[in-house]
Amino acid sequence: MPLYHAAVIHPDQSVTYHGTIDERHLKVARAIAALPSAARHIVEHPRHPGSVFVLRENGDLDWYQPVHTASAPPEIRLPARPVRTESRRRAAATGTAATQDPGTLWIGQAIRYGDGVIGGPMDTPGNPPRVVHHTTESPAGGKYLEAVASYLIKVAAEPHLIYCPVTDRVGQFGPLHHSARALRNDGSRRTNREGRVCIQIEVLGRAATPWTTEWDPRDKPGWQRILTAIRSWDVPDLWPAGPPVIYPGGSPARSRSVWQSKGGHFGHCHVPGNDHGDPGALDTAKVLSVRAQPRPGGRSRQVSLAHVVAAATTDPPGPGGHQTHPADVRTVEDALVTEGLLEPRYADGSFGTKTVEAYAAWQRSEAGGSYRGRDADGTPGRDSLTRLGKRHAFTVIP
């Protein structure tokens, strides 16, 4: 009877080896995971037949590997990673890199998974930027984010981002300006490295039951931060190959010319050289929605610098909730909420003390210009407000 190494990979990537088990034990594990009430999910290793993972709601990942394929316990050490120089190690830790690209590299408040290096520079940086949407074909909620992240690291199939639509948590494996590993090549063409950026998102869920059903992006600041990062790379709010198709049964187009020449959002089902049908028939309007802010390429909101400066000066000493030019202020506050700097309950059109504190944090941030001391006083200036507007689709006027 075949024997299997049995190990548990914990959310912190530590591994506990439990020795060997026989095929009867594995059959029991499969049967339990198949029960509708079981908080477990079976996943086969994509490249090693017979090697099986069990995703658990508590974040643990059980791994069973046939003994005949390995003379030692399964991957007690982490998979080999590229050797990095001190400068690359520092760049991965801080989110800085030797690049002039203006887009977001690391999403604020995202959980970091792995060592921060999953790919390399893009092959065709002159081609338009794009996003690829995947589904993990697993449950959502609980600590499945950790379990699936561990699985993706172990099989070297990391995307840039992983998202749970139930908990609104965001995880990130590597900087957005480098390639991910979630796509197959199209012959000699490396699809992971296509375009200025090719930002790949794995969402916990199943293609047959689209995760956007009964999901409201207005209540999901984590998803809003993902969209803000995407738009910082000038990815248009378009689906060049059409919306993702129904799964199963849909017939997606996998046009090489569209994939290589058009920027925007694609499903895994649209990418040439790949045969997956995810992410299913998503509600594309919901996917691209973020607090009703205008989309790139459309009519931009205008924010008066004079109005928000007056509000930042007048509202804090005024009575609670005092509003000066609330429409302009609310646009700035919504942007600060999306950046994760202001709690949504304070986005009320009043440039009060909480908004001043949040704007000062924006001024101190790398994206805001890294101001210090009196320059980071929470009162908008043209440079910091223009930077915020560029990331959140509003134009600064006098």
Residue pairs with C-beta under 8 A, 6 or more apart in sequence:
1 22
1 23
1 24
2 22
2 23
2 50
2 66
2 67
2 68
3 20
3 21
3 22
3 23
3 66
3 67
4 20
4 21
4 22
4 23
4 25
4 26
4 64
4 65
4 66
4 67
5 17
5 19
5 20
5 63
5 64
5 65
5 66
5 67
5 70
5 73
5 74
6 17
6 18
6 19
6 20
6 21
6 25
6 62
6 63
6 64
7 15
7 16
7 17
7 18
7 62
7 63
7 65
7 73
7 74
7 75
7 76
8 15
8 16
8 18
8 60
8 61
8 62
8 63
9 15
9 60
9 61
9 63
9 150
9 154
10 16
10 59
10 60
10 61
10 150
11 59
11 60
11 143
11 146
11 147
11 150
13 78
13 150
13 153
15 75
15 76
17 73
17 74
17 76
20 67
21 64
26 52
26 64
29 40
29 42
29 52
29 54
29 62
29 64
30 42
30 52
32 38
32 40
33 40
33 41
33 42
33 54
34 42
39 56
39 57
39 139
39 142
40 54
40 55
40 56
40 57
41 54
41 55
41 138
41 139
41 144
42 52
42 53
42 54
42 55
43 52
43 53
43 54
43 55
43 137
43 138
43 151
44 51
44 52
44 53
45 51
45 52
45 53
45 155
46 155
46 157
47 155
48 65
48 69
50 65
50 66
50 69
51 63
51 64
51 65
51 66
51 69
51 74
52 63
52 64
53 61
53 62
53 63
53 64
53 151
53 154
54 61
54 62
54 63
54 64
55 61
55 138
55 139
55 144
55 147
55 148
55 151
56 62
56 143
56 147
57 139
57 141
57 142
57 143
57 144
57 147
58 142
58 143
59 142
59 143
59 144
59 145
59 146
59 147
59 150
60 147
61 147
61 150
61 151
61 154
63 74
63 75
63 154
65 74
65 75
75 154
78 153
79 153
79 154
79 156
81 115
81 117
82 117
84 92
84 117
87 98
88 117
90 96
91 97
91 98
91 175
92 115
92 116
92 117
92 174
92 175
93 116
95 105
95 106
95 175
95 366
96 105
96 366
97 105
97 175
97 177
99 177
101 177
101 196
101 197
101 233
102 232
103 176
103 177
103 197
103 229
103 232
103 233
103 234
104 176
104 228
104 229
104 232
104 233
104 367
104 391
105 175
105 176
105 177
106 112
106 172
106 175
106 176
107 161
107 170
107 172
107 225
107 226
107 229
108 225
108 339
108 340
109 170
109 222
109 225
109 340
110 161
110 170
110 171
110 172
110 225
111 145
111 169
111 170
111 171
111 172
112 171
112 172
113 149
113 153
113 158
113 162
113 171
113 172
113 173
114 149
114 153
114 158
114 173
114 174
116 173
116 174
116 175
117 174
117 178
118 158
118 160
118 173
118 174
118 178
118 179
118 180
118 181
119 174
119 178
119 179
119 180
119 181
119 192
119 193
120 178
120 179
120 193
121 177
121 178
121 179
121 193
122 177
122 178
122 179
122 193
122 194
122 195
122 196
122 197
122 198
123 190
123 193
123 194
124 193
124 194
124 195
124 260
125 195
125 196
126 196
127 194
127 195
127 196
127 260
127 261
127 263
128 195
128 196
128 236
128 261
128 262
128 263
128 264
129 195
129 196
129 197
129 198
129 199
129 233
129 234
129 235
129 263
130 194
130 195
130 197
130 198
130 199
130 235
130 262
130 263
130 264
130 265
130 266
131 198
131 199
131 200
131 201
131 230
131 235
131 264
131 265
131 266
132 182
132 183
132 198
132 199
132 200
132 201
132 266
132 267
132 268
132 271
133 201
133 203
133 244
133 265
133 266
133 267
133 268
133 278
133 279
133 282
133 287
134 159
134 182
134 200
134 201
134 202
134 203
134 268
134 276
134 278
134 279
135 202
135 203
135 204
135 205
135 206
135 207
135 211
135 268
135 278
135 279
135 280
136 148
136 162
136 202
136 203
136 204
136 205
137 206
137 207
137 278
138 144
138 147
138 148
138 204
138 205
138 206
139 204
140 164
140 165
140 166
140 167
140 204
140 205
140 211
141 164
141 166
141 167
141 204
144 164
144 204
145 162
145 164
145 167
145 169
145 171
145 204
148 162
148 202
148 204
149 162
149 171
149 173
152 158
152 159
152 162
152 173
152 182
152 202
153 173
156 181
157 181
157 182
158 173
158 174
158 180
158 181
158 182
159 173
159 180
159 181
159 182
159 200
159 201
159 202
160 172
160 173
160 174
160 175
160 176
160 180
160 199
160 200
160 201
161 170
161 171
161 172
161 173
161 199
161 200
161 201
161 202
161 226
162 170
162 171
162 172
162 173
162 201
162 202
162 203
162 204
163 169
163 170
163 171
163 201
163 202
163 203
163 204
163 222
163 223
163 226
164 203
164 204
165 203
165 204
165 205
165 211
165 212
165 215
165 220
165 223
166 204
168 219
168 220
168 221
168 222
168 223
169 222
170 222
170 223
170 225
170 226
173 180
174 180
176 197
176 199
176 229
176 233
177 197
177 233
179 190
179 192
179 193
179 198
180 192
180 198
180 199
180 200
181 192
182 192
182 200
182 202
182 268
183 191
183 192
183 198
183 200
183 268
183 271
183 273
183 274
184 191
184 273
184 274
185 191
185 192
185 273
186 256
186 271
186 272
186 273
186 274
187 273
189 256
189 260
189 272
189 273
191 198
191 259
191 271
191 272
191 273
191 274
192 198
192 200
194 259
194 260
195 263
196 233
196 234
196 263
197 233
197 235
199 229
199 230
199 233
199 235
201 226
203 211
203 279
204 211
205 211
205 279
206 280
207 247
207 248
207 277
207 278
207 279
207 280
208 247
208 248
208 280
209 280
210 279
210 280
210 281
210 282
210 283
211 279
211 282
212 282
212 283
212 286
212 287
213 283
215 286
216 286
217 223
217 224
217 286
217 287
217 289
217 290
218 289
218 291
221 337
221 338
221 340
221 344
223 290
224 290
224 291
224 337
224 338
225 338
225 339
225 340
227 288
227 290
227 338
228 290
228 338
228 339
228 391
228 392
231 237
231 296
231 391
231 392
231 393
232 390
232 391
234 263
234 296
235 263
235 264
235 265
235 296
236 263
236 264
236 295
236 296
236 297
237 264
237 265
237 288
237 295
237 296
237 297
238 262
238 263
238 264
238 265
239 264
239 265
239 266
239 284
240 258
240 262
240 263
240 264
240 266
241 252
241 253
241 254
241 255
241 258
241 259
241 262
241 266
241 267
241 270
242 253
242 270
243 267
243 281
243 282
243 284
244 250
244 252
244 267
244 269
244 270
244 278
244 279
244 280
244 281
244 282
244 284
245 251
245 252
245 267
245 269
245 277
245 280
245 281
246 280
246 281
247 269
247 277
247 278
247 279
247 280
247 281
248 277
250 269
250 277
250 281
252 267
252 269
252 270
252 277
253 270
254 269
254 270
254 271
254 272
254 273
254 274
255 270
255 272
256 272
258 270
259 266
259 270
259 271
259 272
265 284
265 287
265 288
267 278
267 279
267 282
268 274
268 276
268 277
268 278
268 279
269 276
269 277
269 278
269 279
288 295
290 338
291 334
291 337
291 338
293 301
293 334
293 392
293 393
293 394
294 300
294 301
294 393
294 394
295 393
296 393
300 393
300 394
300 395
301 331
301 393
301 394
301 395
302 394
302 395
302 396
302 397
303 328
303 331
303 332
303 385
303 389
303 394
303 395
303 396
303 397
304 325
304 328
304 396
304 397
304 398
305 380
305 382
305 385
305 396
305 397
305 398
306 398
307 324
307 325
307 328
307 329
308 325
308 328
308 329
308 332
308 351
308 380
308 385
309 379
309 380
310 324
310 325
311 323
311 324
311 325
311 328
311 329
311 350
311 351
312 351
312 355
312 356
312 359
312 378
312 379
312 380
313 379
314 322
314 324
314 351
315 322
315 323
315 324
315 329
315 350
315 351
315 352
315 355
316 351
316 352
316 353
316 356
318 324
320 352
321 348
321 350
321 352
322 350
322 352
323 329
323 348
323 349
323 350
324 351
326 349
326 350
327 349
329 349
329 350
329 351
329 355
330 347
330 348
330 349
331 392
331 394
332 351
332 355
332 359
332 380
332 385
332 388
333 342
333 346
333 347
333 348
333 349
333 351
333 355
333 358
334 347
334 392
335 388
335 389
335 391
335 392
335 394
336 342
336 347
336 355
336 358
336 359
336 362
336 388
337 343
337 344
337 347
338 392
339 362
339 365
339 367
339 388
339 391
341 358
341 359
341 361
341 362
341 365
342 354
342 355
342 358
343 354
346 352
346 354
346 355
346 358
355 378
356 378
356 379
357 378
358 378
359 378
359 379
359 380
359 384
360 376
360 377
360 378
362 368
362 384
362 388
363 369
363 371
363 375
363 376
363 377
363 378
363 381
363 384
364 370
364 371
364 372
364 376
367 387
367 391
368 384
368 387
368 388
369 383
369 384
369 387
371 384
375 381
382 396
385 396
386 396
389 395
389 396
